[in-house]
Structures are given as structure tokens and as C-alpha cells.
Amino acid sequence: MTSVTIKIDVELKSRLNTLKIHPRESYNEVIERLVDMAVDEEPLSEEAIRYLERSLEDLRAGRVYTLEEVMAELRGE
């Protein structure tokens, strides 16, 4: 494996340390895990995007219910 040196702030290094699963985990492993989490291997389908857009329209129009309202409806109140 070829390696490179990068410069990072001391604060960022401290933050990376807190993300280690175990003390001997390398920074390479931590960064690889973070990159894997950030990259979505399965992008949203067109249908899912349409549903999200409709949901946003509902939010903007005030067509929403509070948790209390939903719970009361489920209890039959």
C-alpha cells in the first residue's frame, strides 16, 4: 500500500481520535469509514424524490400533525 502525508489541524486530529472504534485503529481506517458513510451507494429513485418533494410541499402548506395529535387519533380521542 502506498501512503501519503497530509496536514490536518490539531483539533481535527483530536476529533478523529474520538471517532476511533478502538485505540489502535488507524486514521486511515477512521477516514475510510467516514467516507463510506458519506457516499450513498444507492441513490434515491425518481419515485422517492417525488414523495420527498410532496412531503416538503405539505410541510410548507402547514399540512402537518404533531406527535400528540397523532397519538390522540390512534387512541381514538
C-alpha positions, 0 to 999 in steps of 0.5 A: 500500500502506498501512503501519503502525508497530509496536514490536518489541524490539531483539533481535527486530529483530536476529533478523529481520535474520538471517532476511533472504534478502538485505540489502535485503529488507524486514521486511515481506517477512521477516514475510510469509514467516514467516507463510506458513510458519506457516499450513498451507494444507492441513490434515491429513485425518481419515485422517492424524490417525488414523495420527498418533494410532496412531503416538503410541499405539505410541510410548507402548506402547514399540512402537518400533525404533531406527535400528540395529535397523532397519538390522540387519533390512534387512541381514538380521542 
